[in-house]
């Protein structure tokens, strides 16, 4: 008779085969009852709804959502297709979010289907699906986005209600800005949709696309319709560059930056007026190294001690000799942090002597990243390809509904980010949005938090602010403020959090 360990091993082998075959979520019929029970009991899968299971990480803390958010859209596609066949689509509003590059997991996913049940289905971790008994997108209005049945951008703009412009203004402006002209919209509006035509004309004018607004009005009037233009947005974004950029990801970064400049300036202190003496500033940075390293690494979950940090700095860290150094991953992270800190320090010297901080960050951030992880590559814990640069696949953030953009979006967004950083005249905006937008894009597989804090402090130095440490004791508040901006679109808590930390003494490394 098989032992309990052998039974679990057999269940894991079956799970591995299913996942290797491309099953990101599982149906109960794919596993025997005892196999399911063993995998659930040991934390390898978790029930989504009756008969459906998502992969889980048995080592993750209780309530961790990372594995679920990684499989969420696979579940949606598989579940809805199995239940409804081809007779469903996402709502126009949800379709617009995907077209705008917003892949965060919604609290409630709205789906249209002729056989929809007009009721909510609760999922795990606070998510749900609402099936509305409405006609879905069909024919030329339908497009598949990573296997999800969605409205085309033009069909979604016509079908979306006025509330979308209030509830998701960034997504609406992003998709509007991606329209080459008004022709594809007019082909749908000229069947008498005068109210929608007036709303879209006003929306185009809001983003500075007057020519497209005028084209809609002129075409509708030429067809004999009485059209009244109205702006559905609650605000204007005067400084944003609403061209015809074909990347939703790049346009989204421009919009977030321009939307949030005002709130940041209102909630972050102006820079000190005292001139900075570069050598004195750099000495202060050196004095903070141990505290900074301890807290920044601890925020990321590395278990490092002040003694380990100090021995790494002195070059006395040797896992072959010292038993305390045999926690290899932690030691290598500490060594990488020391090497990266030196690279960042050189960048700080450049901005203190007059170099443009955005251009320095663009030039140097790859070197910071390589320094962070070179020790792990040299030790054989990571492959050399880990130092290649921006990630080539998806990443997910523990306990966050925010899903960072696709890898191709990273390559569109990062040049725009550094362009905005280099052109930004306000030091406070550079500090807050420099940190936030970097971690929002999440350009690397690992190290994004440490890189974001390095970038924040480069911007602090450029603005005359003191080097600032975010203590591990404030980790929960830090993550909550990041989530408020990334998922809820509210930058104020993050600006206030950083404002509260500027110039404060961090707790010592204990």
N, C-alpha and C positions, 0 to 999 in steps of 0.2 A: 504494500500500500504506500502511495506517495506521501511524503512528509508535507506539513504545511508550507515549508519553504519551497519544496519542489512544486507544489500546486501554484503558489504565487509566481514562481519563475515561469511555469508553463503559461499562466495567464498573461504575464508580461511579454513573453515571446509572441503570443497571439496578437496582443495589442501592437507590438512593434511591426508585425507583418501587415496589419491593417493600416497603420500610419504610413508605412513604406509604400503601400499601394495607393496612397493619396486620400485616405479617409481622415479628414481633419476633425470631424465629429463622428460619433458612433450611434447606431441604432441598437436597441436591446437585442435584436435577433442576430447580431453579428458576434455576440459573446454568449456563452452559456451562463445560466443564472449564477452559479457558484463563482465563475470567473469574474462576473460583474461585481459580485459582493466583495470578493477579495481585493479587486482593484479600487473599489470605492473605499473600503475599510482602510486600505494602506495609502490612500491619498493620490493614486495615479489617475483616476478619473473622478468626475463629479456629475451628478444628475443636473440636467438643464430643465427639462420637463419630463413628464412620464414617457419613458421609452427612448429618451435621447440623453447622450452623455458627452461631456467635453473633457479634453485632456486636462490634467492638473499636475502640479509640481509637489511631490510629497515633502520636499524640504522647505517650501515656501511658508511664511508665517500665516496664521489663521486669517481667513478673509482676503488673502491675496487674490487679485483679479487678473494678473498678467496673462496666465494661460487662457482664461476665458475670453479676454478681449482679443487675444491673438487668433482665436478660432471663431469669434462672433460672426463675422460676415460669411464665413464658410457655413456656419449653422443656418443663418438666414436663407442663403441661397438653397441649401439642401432641403431644409425643412419646408419652405414655401413651395419649392418645385415638387416635392413629394406630395404635399397636401393639395396643391392647386394646379399642378401641371404647368401649362403655358399661360394660364388665365390669371395673371397677377402682374403688378408692377409696384415699385415704390411710388410714394406720393410725389407730386411735382416739387414740393418743397424739399423733400429728402433727396430727390434727384439732383436738384440744384446744389445741395451741399456737397455731393460727391463730385459733380462737375467743377466745383470751386476748390477741390482738393481737401475738403474737410471730411476726414474719415473717423472722427471721434465716435465712440459708441453712444447713440442717443438713449436718453432715459426711456423714451417710447418711440418705436419705429412705426411709422404710418404706412400701411400697405393698402392698395386698392385691388379688389377682386370681385367679379360678379357674384361669386358664391361666398363672399366674405361674411363673417358671422356677426359683424357689428359689435364686437366685444374685444376686451383686452385679454391677452395671454401673458401671464407673469412668467418671467424667466429668472435666472439666478442673478445675484449681485445688483438687484434693483432695476434690471432691464425688463422691458416688456415689448410686445408686438400688438398693435391694434389693426385688425382687419376691417376695413370699411367696405360695405357692399356698394361699390362704385365701379364704373367702367375703368379699366386700367389703360395704360398707354398701349397703342397698337399701331401696326403698319409703319408709316413714315415717322410717327411720333415716338417710336420705341427704339431704344438702343441698349445694348448690353454693356455694362461697366463692370469688368472683372467678374462676369457671370451673373451679375445682378440685373434684373429687368428694370430699366429706368426710362423716364422721359428724356428725349433729346433736350439739349439746352434751350432751343427755340420753343419747343412745345411746352417745356416746363415754365418758361418765362410767361407764356400766354396763359397757362392753366393755373399758375400760382395766385393765391389770393393776396389782397393788400396787406394782410398781417405779416407776410414774409418779409416785406421791406422794413418792418418795425422790429421783428424778432430776429432776423438774420441779415442785417444790412451789409455786412462784409461779404457774405456769400452772394447776395444779389448784385452788389456792385462788381464783384469779381466776374461773374458770368456775363453781365452786361458789357463789361469792358472787353470780353473775349469775342464779342460779335464783330465781324469784319464790317458789316453795314446793317441796315434795317431790312434788307430784302427778304431774308428767310422768315422774319417776323411778319412782314406785311403779307406774305402769301397766306398766312393764317388769320390775319386781322381783317382782311378785305371781304370777309363774309358777313360783316356787320357787327364786329365786336368793338363797338365805339368806346365803351367805358375802359376796356382793357387797352385799347390804342392810346387813349388819353393818358392813362397811367404810365404806359411804357414811354411815351413821348416825354412826360415829366421826369421819369427816371433817367432817361438818357441826358436830359438837360442838367439834371442834378450832378452828373459826373463829368460835365463839360463837353459832352458829345452833341453839341447844338445841331450840327448838320444832320445827324440821324434823327433827332427829335423833329426837325423841320421836315424831313423826308416822310416821316410817318404822318404828320398832320397834312402835308400837301397831298399825299396819295389817298388818304381817307376822304378828304374834301373833294378831290377830283372824282372819286367814285360816288359822290353825292351824299356822304355821311356828315352829320353835324357832330364834330368832335370837340371836346373840352379838355384841354391839357390840365393835368394835376400832378403834383410831385408827391409820390407815396412815401418818400423818406422823411424821417423826422428831423434830420440834420444834413448839413453839407460837409464835404471833406474838401476844403478849398485847395490844399496844396498837393494833393495826390496826382500822380501822373497817369491819367486814364487814356493811354494810347490803345493800340491794338496788339498788345503783347499776347503772343499765343500760348504763354504758360500761365495757367491758373495759379500755380505755386508762387511764381515771381510776383504776379499782380496782388496776390493775397498778402505777401510780405509788405509790399508798398502800402497797401490799405491799412494794415494793422499799425504800421509805423505812423502814418499820418493821423489815423483815428486817435492814437494814444499819446501823441506829443503833448496836447493840452492837459489832459489829466495828470500826466507825469510831472509837468512843470508846476502844477498846482499842489502836488503832494510830496515833492522832493525839494530839499533846501538848495538855495543857490550856492555856488562854489565859494569857498573862503576867499577873502580879498588879500590875505597875506601872501606875498610872493614866495615861491618854492625855491629852496636852494637844493639843487639836484643831489649832491653828495650826502647832505643831511637827510634828505628824504629816503635815499637808498639805504642808508644806515638803519633808519627806522624800519624799513622793509626787512632787512636782514634780522633785526632784533625780533621781529614777529614770526620768523620762519617756523619755529617749533610749534608755536600755538596755531598758526595757520594750517600747517601740515596735519597736526593732530585732529583738528576739527573738520577740515575738508575731507580727509580720508575716513573719519568716523561717520560723517554724514552718508558716505557711500557704503558703509557697512564693513569696512576693513577694521580689524581689531589690532590697532597699533598702540604702542606705549610710548611715552616721552623718551624712555631709555633707548628704544629701538630707533626712533627718529634721530636721536643724538648720535648713536653709533653709525647710522647710515651716513650722516653728515661728515663724521670724522673718517669714514672709510673703514670702520672697524667692524662692519657687519659681515659675518662669515657663517653661513648655515652649515658648513662642513665641520666647524669646530664648536660653535656655541649652540647648545641645545635650544635656547630661546629663539635662535634664528631659523629653526627648522620649520616654522610656520611659513613656508616658502612664499605663498601668494601674498601674504601681508607684507613680508619683508621686501619683496620685489615691487609691490605697490609703493612702499615708502621710498625705496631707491629711485623709482621712476618719478615720484613727486619731487624729490630733491633735484634731479636732473632737469625736470620741466621748470621748476621754480627758478633755476639759474637762467634758463632761456627766457622766461618771462621777465626776469630782472633786467636782462639786456634790452628787451623791448621797452621796458619802463624808462631806462636811461635815454633811449632815443626820443620818446615823446616828451620827456622833461627838458630836452635840449631843442625842442621845437618841431619835431617831426609830426606829421598828421597821424593821429592815433588810429583812425580807421584804416589808413593805408599800411601802417605798421602791423596792425592786427591781421590784415589780409595777407601780408608778406610772411608773417612769422608764425601764424597759428598752427600750420602744419608741422613746424619744428617743435612746438610745444607738445603736440600730440605724439610725435615720434619719440620724444624724450620720455613721456609718461610710460610708454609701453616697450621701449627698447630693452630694459632689463629683463622683462618677461620673455621676450623673443630670444635674447642671448642665453637665457637659462633653459630654453626649450619648452616653456609652458605655453607660448603662443607661436603660431607659424609666422615666418617672415612676411607673408602676405598681409598680416594684420597691420603692418605699417604703410600699406599702399595709399591710404587716404580715406576719402569719404566712403561710407558704407555702400554695399551693392544690393542690400535686401531690406526687409522690414525690421523695425525694432518696436518694442512695446515697453511701456513704463509701468513699473509696479504700482498698483493701487491708483492709477490714473485713468480717467475716461479718454484723455487725449491720446490719439493715435498719431504719432509723427508721420510726416508726409512720405510718399514713396521715394525710392532711391533716385529715380529720374528727376523728381521734384527737388531733391537736395541740390542737384547740379544746376538747376534753374534758379533756386532761391538764394544760394550762398553768394554768388556775385552781386546780386541785388542788395543783399544784407550789408555787405562791406561797402558798396557804393553809397547806401544811405548813411552808414556810420561815418564814412569819410566826409560826407557833405553836411552832416548835422552840426549846426552852430551851437546848440545848447548842451552844456556839459551834463546836466541832469538827465536829459533824454538819452545821451550816449551811455551813461551808467546803467540806467534801468532797462532800456530797450536793448542795449548791447548784450546784457546778460540774458534777458528773457527771450529775445528772438532767437539767439543761438540755441538755447535748450529747447525752444519750441520746434525749430527745424530738426534738432537732434542729428547732426550730420555724421556722427561716428557710431560704430557699434557699441562702444563703451567709452567712458571717460568724459561724457558730455557735461556732467555736473561740475567736475573739476575744471574743465576747459572754460565753462561759462563763468565760474568764479574768477579764474585767471583773467578772462576778458573784462569782467566787471572791474577788477582792480587796475587793469591797464587804463580803463576809462576814468577811474577815480583819480589816478595820478595825472592824467592829461587835464582834468578839470580842477586840479588843486585840492581834491579831497584826500583825506588820509586813507592809507591801505586799510581795508575793512575785512574783518573775519566774521563769518556766519557760524555761530557756535552750534555744536551738535545738540545742545540742550534746546535749541530753537528749531530743530529739524522739522517737527510737525507743523509749526506755524509757517515755516519756509515752504514746505510742500503744499500746504493749503493755499497759500498765496499764489504759488505757481499754477495750481489747478484752477483757481478763480479766473486767471487770465487765459490759460490755454483752453479750458473747456467752457467757461461761462462768459468769456469775452470782457472781463472786468480787470483792468490793469491796476486800479487804485490800490487794492490790498497789497500787491507786490511792491508798488512804489512806496507805500507807507511802511512796509516791512523793512525795506532797505534804508529808508530815511531814518528809521528808528535805530538802525545798527551803525550808521556812519559815525565814526569818531568814538564809538564806545569801546571800552576795554572788553575784550572777549575773556571768558573764563579761562584760566590756565589749563594746560594739558595735564590731565590727572588720570 
